[in-house]
Amino acid sequence: MLYIIYQEDVENSGPLRERHKLAHFRYLEDHDDKLVLGGALLADDGVARVGSVLIINVANREEAEEFSAYEPLRKGGVFKSVKITHMRRGQWNPDAAPKTPEGN
């Protein structure tokens, strides 16, 4: 089952993000069997991080909640809010995705 995890940062989250960044990436690599898509939410300037979105494929809500609870950015206090929603896959067109991480 797919779940989208929508996470909004606390104010001035930069130092917290930096402190937990390596552990965050290790966590995602360790769970690459569950991670479908992940990325930072950006401010309109295209630079400042304002949150994160993860789409994961797990068996149930409990697994989605557990995945989120142990994610290092969340454990590190980076997020002021976290919303986990069950979703279904609709249209799927990875060829239309941007070619660079920043969406260019």
Protein Blocks (a to p, Z undefined) as FASTA:
>chain_A
ZZdddddddehklmmmmmmmmmmmmmmmmmmmmmmbgcddddfkomaccbdcdddddfbf
klmmmmmmmpmklmnopafbdcddddddddddfklpcfbfnoZZ
